[in-house]
């Protein structure tokens, strides 16, 4: 029973502890110099451990791919040399490699592309956290017991021979004295070996316990809805001791200190994307839009100065009759939809109409888990023409993926799962603009931008978000974009099926 409970806890940690929730893999789509690439990084579940890196490019000019892990504290100058990724013989334009991640924390995986058009480098931020403890297989357990028994028996036999037969001259027979001496030595060896075995077992358990204490745990928070000066406010306070003692300062991402998503549990079509202020290191406050009463899940994305991306997870209860005064106090970039149009995706029904826009789910159907690709959406106005998208937090669009039970949450950009603030943090650290404790010496918003990808209004026909659903289940995908000054939120519900071994490849 204890073993089963321990296994269940480890599985729970694997669900809730990552840069996002239940979806630890990092996805990237962008340029490495002249080459357009797609990257998937699967961090290890045990640290130290091996991360898997998969790089794909349709550019035939690429000759080789080098991948390298950069730990946040070491920076690029202290990182080990890169390893050459191996081409996949079954899929043209795909390379794969493995990288050791020796410590928990923020890593940047450098992907260097080399070819006839020159070379280029892309950085993919990844969070390495120990989320599981490997369990010995029954076969290996039995094999080790057999080998251990043979080793103990062999050791006792060797001691018996060393104290007896080895003391005789060639051709001399064992006497009663020699026999007794050999038996005494063997008898003494038994408790000595037992003491060594018990000491080794105790050391093993202590080492396992020390490792269990390093497993990533959910950051504890207290989230409430309260009235502050006549304004309904959602307040999230971090109560976790590790945050208060050892976590570096939070840095802006897309110009915001945090990105808070309030998603209805009873009203699955309700989504609020808020940007709380931080009056101190531990408190986040955002004006509450007039949402319907009920239970809501709260996911808050933050980026630390180390480049570590973290999602805080909690829930709130919105009471009846919440004041609507907060609506006038919302930031221009805050968005909410109390009744987002939801489309249950089928083979023939894939369109959502919202605010004069038509958004079409253009991905494959049926949808399979663990298949890297893109979530593709085709956008048009009511006349069928492409729309002009304005920058929303520096991006052409944002997507939020949530599993029905709330155990999977991820915030996506057209560039993937990585935040621009993490890339900024690694760039500053590589320049040496940080102290020994990891804090920035200069204001990152003044000397390296605010982590916002600059763009201008542009005609948009499609929105692509690189991603793979981590597991089977029913998911809701919310897509947001800004058109003519308004943020439009559309939502899709899709049943994701388990992938077969062939489909995973």
C-alpha positions in Angstrom: 0.0 0.0 0.0 2.8 2.4 0.9 4.5 1.7 -2.5 1.2 2.3 -4.3 0.6 5.6 -2.5 4.2 6.7 -3.3 3.8 5.8 -6.9 0.5 7.7 -7.1 2.1 10.8 -5.5 4.9 10.7 -8.1 2.4 10.5 -10.9 0.6 13.5 -9.4 3.8 15.4 -9.3 4.5 14.6 -12.9 1.1 16.0 -13.7 1.3 19.3 -11.9 5.0 20.3 -11.8 6.3 21.8 -14.9 6.7 25.1 -16.7 3.1 24.4 -17.8 0.8 22.0 -16.2 0.9 18.3 -17.3 2.7 19.3 -20.6 6.5 19.5 -19.9 7.8 19.2 -23.5 9.0 22.4 -25.1 8.0 23.3 -28.7 9.7 25.9 -30.9 9.0 27.2 -34.4 11.2 29.9 -35.8 14.4 30.8 -37.6 18.0 29.7 -36.8 19.8 32.2 -39.1 18.5 31.5 -42.7 16.8 28.2 -41.8 13.2 27.8 -40.6 13.1 25.0 -38.0 10.8 23.1 -35.7 12.2 21.9 -32.4 10.8 19.5 -29.8 12.7 19.2 -26.4 11.6 16.4 -24.1 13.2 17.2 -20.7 14.1 14.2 -18.4 11.8 13.2 -15.6 14.8 12.4 -13.4 17.6 14.9 -12.9 20.5 14.2 -13.7 19.0 12.8 -16.8 19.0 12.8 -20.6 16.8 15.2 -22.6 15.7 14.3 -26.1 15.9 16.9 -28.8 14.2 16.6 -32.2 14.9 19.1 -34.9 13.1 19.3 -38.2 13.7 21.6 -41.2 12.4 21.3 -44.7 15.3 23.4 -46.0 17.5 21.2 -48.1 20.5 23.5 -47.6 21.0 22.2 -44.0 24.1 20.0 -43.7 24.4 19.4 -39.9 22.8 20.2 -36.6 24.6 20.9 -33.3 22.7 20.9 -30.0 24.0 22.2 -26.6 22.5 22.5 -23.1 23.1 25.9 -21.4 22.4 26.0 -17.7 21.1 29.4 -16.5 23.8 29.9 -13.9 26.7 28.9 -16.2 25.6 30.8 -19.3 26.9 30.1 -22.7 30.5 30.6 -21.7 30.3 27.9 -19.0 28.2 25.5 -21.1 29.7 22.2 -22.4 30.5 21.8 -26.1 27.6 20.9 -28.3 26.8 17.4 -29.7 26.0 16.7 -33.3 22.5 15.5 -33.8 22.0 12.4 -35.9 19.9 12.5 -39.0 16.7 10.3 -38.9 17.0 7.7 -41.7 13.2 7.3 -41.8 12.3 10.9 -42.0 14.1 13.4 -44.3 15.0 16.7 -42.8 14.8 15.4 -39.2 17.7 15.2 -36.7 17.7 13.9 -33.1 20.1 14.1 -30.2 20.3 13.6 -26.4 21.7 16.1 -23.9 22.5 15.7 -20.2 20.8 18.0 -17.8 22.7 17.7 -14.6 20.9 20.1 -12.3 17.2 21.2 -11.8 16.4 24.6 -13.1 16.2 26.7 -16.3 18.1 25.5 -19.4 18.4 26.9 -22.8 18.9 24.4 -25.6 21.0 25.9 -28.3 20.3 24.6 -31.8 22.9 25.5 -34.3 22.1 24.9 -38.0 25.0 24.6 -40.5 24.7 24.4 -44.2 25.4 26.0 -47.6 23.5 29.2 -46.6 25.7 29.7 -43.6 25.0 29.0 -39.9 22.4 30.2 -37.4 21.5 29.5 -33.8 18.1 29.3 -32.0 17.6 29.1 -28.3 14.8 26.9 -26.8 14.1 27.6 -23.1 13.4 24.4 -21.1 12.6 23.7 -17.5 14.4 20.7 -16.0 12.7 19.4 -12.9 12.8 16.0 -11.2 9.2 14.8 -11.4 9.6 11.1 -11.1 11.6 8.4 -9.4 12.6 5.4 -11.5 11.2 2.1 -10.2 13.2 -1.1 -10.6 11.5 -3.7 -12.8 10.5 -7.1 -11.3 12.9 -8.9 -13.6 15.9 -6.7 -12.6 14.9 -7.0 -9.0 14.9 -10.9 -9.1 18.1 -10.9 -11.2 19.9 -8.7 -8.6 18.7 -10.9 -5.7 20.1 -14.0 -7.5 23.4 -12.3 -8.2 23.6 -10.9 -4.7 23.0 -14.3 -3.2 25.6 -15.8 -5.4 28.0 -13.0 -4.4 27.4 -13.5 -0.7 27.8 -17.3 -1.0 30.9 -16.9 -3.0 32.4 -14.4 -0.5 31.8 -16.8 2.4 33.3 -19.7 0.4 36.3 -17.6 -0.4 36.8 -16.7 3.3 36.4 -20.3 4.3 39.0 -21.3 1.7 41.4 -18.5 2.7 41.3 -19.5 6.3 41.6 -23.2 5.6 42.8 -24.8 2.4 44.9 -21.8 1.3 47.0 -22.3 4.5 48.1 -25.8 3.5 51.2 -26.7 1.6 50.7 -28.4 -1.8 49.5 -32.0 -1.3 48.8 -31.5 2.5 45.4 -32.7 3.8 43.0 -30.6 5.9 43.3 -31.3 9.6 40.7 -30.8 12.3 42.5 -27.6 13.3 42.4 -26.2 9.8 38.7 -27.2 9.4 37.7 -25.5 12.6 39.7 -22.4 11.7 38.0 -22.2 8.3 34.6 -22.7 9.8 35.2 -19.9 12.5 36.3 -17.5 9.7 33.2 -18.3 7.7 30.9 -17.9 10.7 32.5 -14.5 11.5 32.1 -13.5 7.9 28.3 -14.0 8.0 27.5 -11.1 10.4 30.1 -8.9 8.9 28.5 -9.3 5.5 25.1 -8.9 7.0 26.2 -5.6 8.6 27.6 -4.4 5.2 24.4 -5.4 3.4 22.2 -3.7 6.0 24.4 -0.6 5.9 24.3 -0.5 2.2 20.5 -0.9 2.3 20.2 2.0 4.8 22.5 4.1 2.6 20.4 3.3 -0.5 17.1 4.3 1.4 18.7 7.5 2.6 19.9 8.4 -0.9 16.4 7.6 -2.3 14.9 9.8 0.4 17.2 12.7 -0.3 16.3 12.4 -4.0 12.6 12.3 -3.2 13.0 15.6 -1.4 14.3 17.2 -4.6 11.2 16.2 -6.6 9.4 19.2 -7.9 6.3 20.1 -5.9 3.4 22.4 -6.7 3.9 26.0 -5.6 1.4 26.6 -2.9 -0.7 29.8 -3.2 -3.8 31.3 -1.6 -6.2 32.8 -4.2 -9.3 34.8 -3.2 -11.8 37.2 -4.7 -12.2 40.4 -2.6 -13.3 44.0 -2.8 -10.4 46.5 -2.7 -11.6 50.1 -2.7 -14.9 49.2 -4.4 -13.2 47.2 -7.2 -13.6 43.4 -7.4 -10.1 42.0 -7.3 -8.6 38.5 -7.7 -5.6 38.2 -5.4 -3.1 35.4 -5.5 -0.5 35.2 -2.7 2.4 32.8 -2.9 2.8 31.0 0.5 5.4 28.5 -0.6 8.6 28.7 1.6 10.9 27.9 -1.4 9.6 30.9 -3.3 10.0 33.2 -0.4 13.6 32.1 0.3 15.3 31.0 -2.9 13.4 31.9 -6.0 14.9 34.8 -8.1 12.8 37.8 -8.9 10.0 37.7 -11.4 10.7 39.5 -14.7 8.3 41.0 -17.3 7.1 38.8 -20.1 5.5 40.5 -23.0 5.7 43.6 -20.9 3.6 42.0 -18.1 4.7 40.7 -14.7 2.4 37.8 -14.9 -0.3 36.3 -17.2 -3.3 34.9 -15.3 -5.9 32.7 -16.9 -9.2 32.2 -15.2 -11.1 29.3 -16.7 -14.6 28.2 -15.8 -15.0 24.8 -14.2 -18.8 24.9 -14.3 -18.9 27.2 -17.4 -16.3 25.7 -19.8 -16.8 28.5 -22.3 -15.7 31.2 -19.9 -12.1 32.5 -20.1 -10.4 35.6 -18.7 -6.8 36.5 -19.7 -5.6 39.0 -17.0 -2.3 40.7 -16.2 -1.9 41.3 -12.5 0.2 43.8 -10.8 2.7 42.7 -8.2 2.8 45.1 -5.2 5.5 42.7 -3.7 7.4 39.5 -4.7 4.6 37.3 -3.3 1.4 39.0 -4.3 -0.4 39.3 -7.6 -3.6 41.3 -8.0 -5.8 41.7 -11.0 -9.1 43.4 -11.5 -11.9 40.8 -11.8 -14.1 41.1 -14.8 -17.9 40.4 -14.3 -17.8 36.7 -14.7 -20.8 34.4 -13.8 -20.8 33.0 -10.3 -19.3 29.6 -9.8 -16.0 27.7 -9.5 -13.0 28.6 -11.7 -9.5 27.3 -12.2 -6.7 29.8 -12.1 -3.4 29.4 -13.9 -0.7 32.1 -13.6 2.4 32.1 -15.8 5.5 33.8 -14.5 9.1 34.0 -15.6 12.0 34.3 -13.2 15.2 36.1 -13.8 16.9 32.7 -14.2 14.8 32.2 -17.3 12.7 29.6 -15.4 9.1 29.5 -16.6 6.6 28.5 -13.9 2.8 28.1 -13.8 1.0 28.6 -10.5 -2.2 26.6 -10.2 -5.2 27.3 -7.9 -9.0 27.7 -7.9 -11.4 30.3 -6.8 -15.1 30.7 -6.1 -16.8 33.7 -7.7 -19.8 34.7 -5.5 -23.2 35.9 -6.6 -23.7 39.5 -7.5 -20.1 40.4 -8.0 -19.8 44.1 -8.8 -19.4 45.1 -12.4 -17.4 48.2 -11.5 -14.2 46.3 -12.3 -15.0 46.2 -15.9 -14.0 49.9 -16.3 -10.7 49.3 -14.5 -9.4 46.5 -16.7 -6.2 47.0 -18.5 -6.4 47.4 -22.3 -4.6 44.1 -22.8 -6.9 42.3 -20.4 -9.5 40.2 -22.1 -12.5 38.1 -21.0 -15.4 36.3 -22.5 -18.3 35.2 -20.3 -19.8 33.2 -23.2 -17.1 32.3 -25.7 -18.5 30.6 -28.7 -17.5 26.9 -28.5 -17.3 24.4 -31.4 -17.1 20.7 -30.7 -14.8 19.6 -33.5 -16.0 16.8 -35.7 -15.0 15.7 -39.2 -17.5 18.2 -40.8 -18.0 20.8 -38.1 -14.9 22.9 -37.5 -16.0 26.6 -37.8 -16.6 29.1 -35.0 -18.2 32.6 -35.7 -17.3 35.3 -33.2 -17.5 39.1 -33.6 -17.6 39.1 -37.3 -14.8 36.5 -37.6 -14.8 32.9 -38.8 -12.2 30.7 -37.3 -11.7 27.2 -38.8 -9.9 24.3 -37.2 -7.6 23.2 -40.0 -5.7 20.4 -38.2 -6.0 16.7 -38.8 -9.0 14.7 -37.5 -9.2 12.5 -35.6 -6.7 14.2 -33.3 -4.0 11.9 -31.8 -1.9 12.4 -28.7 1.9 12.6 -28.7 2.1 13.6 -32.4 4.3 16.7 -32.8 2.9 19.1 -35.3 0.9 22.4 -35.3 -2.5 23.5 -34.2 -3.6 25.3 -37.3 -6.5 27.8 -37.6 -7.7 29.6 -40.7 -9.2 33.0 -40.1 -11.5 35.1 -42.3 -14.1 37.7 -42.0 -17.8 37.0 -42.9 -17.0 37.6 -46.6 -14.3 34.9 -46.6 -11.4 37.4 -46.8 -8.3 37.2 -44.5 -8.4 39.6 -41.6 -5.9 42.3 -40.5 -4.5 41.2 -37.1 -3.1 43.7 -34.7 -0.4 42.8 -32.2 -1.8 41.3 -29.1 0.9 41.3 -26.5 3.4 41.4 -29.3 2.1 38.3 -31.0 -0.3 37.6 -33.9 -2.3 35.4 -31.6 -2.3 33.3 -28.4 -3.7 29.9 -27.7 -4.6 28.2 -24.4 -5.0 24.4 -24.2 -6.8 22.9 -21.2 -7.8 19.3 -20.6 -11.3 18.9 -19.2 -10.1 17.7 -15.8 -7.7 20.7 -15.5 -4.6 18.5 -15.2 -3.2 19.8 -18.5 -2.7 23.5 -19.2 -0.4 25.2 -21.6 -0.2 28.8 -23.0 1.0 28.8 -26.7 2.4 31.3 -29.1 3.1 31.0 -32.8 6.7 30.5 -31.7 5.8 27.6 -29.4 5.7 27.1 -25.7 8.7 29.3 -24.8 8.3 32.8 -23.4 10.3 35.6 -25.0 11.3 36.7 -21.5 13.3 33.4 -21.0 15.2 34.1 -24.2 15.9 37.6 -23.0 17.2 36.2 -19.7 19.6 33.9 -21.4 20.8 36.6 -23.7 21.5 39.0 -20.8 23.3 36.3 -18.9 25.5 35.4 -21.8 26.5 39.1 -22.0 27.4 39.0 -18.4 24.7 41.4 -17.3 23.9 39.5 -14.1 25.2 39.2 -10.6 26.5 36.1 -8.9 23.1 35.5 -7.4 21.4 35.6 -10.8 19.8 39.0 -10.6 20.1 41.4 -13.5 22.5 44.3 -13.1 20.5 46.3 -15.6 16.8 46.8 -16.2 15.9 44.1 -18.8 13.1 46.2 -20.2 15.5 49.0 -21.0 18.6 47.0 -22.2 17.1 43.9 -23.9 13.5 44.7 -24.6 10.6 43.6 -22.5 10.4 40.1 -24.0 7.9 41.2 -26.6 8.1 40.1 -30.2 7.6 43.4 -32.2 5.1 43.2 -35.0 2.7 45.5 -36.9 -0.8 45.0 -38.1 -0.7 42.4 -40.9 -3.0 40.4 -43.1 -3.5 37.0 -41.4 -4.9 34.0 -43.1 -3.6 31.2 -40.8 -2.4 30.9 -37.2 -0.1 28.1 -36.4 0.9 26.9 -32.9 3.5 24.1 -32.6 2.3 21.6 -30.1 1.4 17.9 -29.4 -1.3 16.9 -27.0 0.5 15.0 -24.2 -2.3 12.4 -23.5 -5.7 11.3 -24.5 -8.8 13.0 -23.2 -11.2 15.8 -23.9 -9.5 19.2 -24.4 -10.6 22.8 -24.9 -8.5 25.1 -27.1 -9.0 28.8 -26.8 -7.6 31.1 -29.5 -7.2 34.8 -29.0 -6.3 37.6 -31.5 -6.9 41.3 -31.8 -8.8 42.8 -34.7 -9.8 46.5 -35.0 -8.8 47.0 -31.4 -10.9 44.2 -29.9 -9.6 40.9 -28.5 -11.6 38.0 -30.0 -11.7 34.7 -28.1 -12.9 31.6 -29.9 -13.0 28.1 -28.4 -12.9 24.5 -29.7 -13.6 21.3 -27.9 -11.8 18.2 -29.3 -11.6 14.6 -28.3 -7.9 13.5 -28.4 -7.3 9.8 -28.9 -4.4 7.7 -27.7 -1.6 7.3 -30.2 -0.4 3.9 -31.3 3.3 3.1 -31.3 3.5 3.7 -35.0 1.6 7.0 -34.7 4.0 8.2 -32.0 6.9 7.9 -34.4 
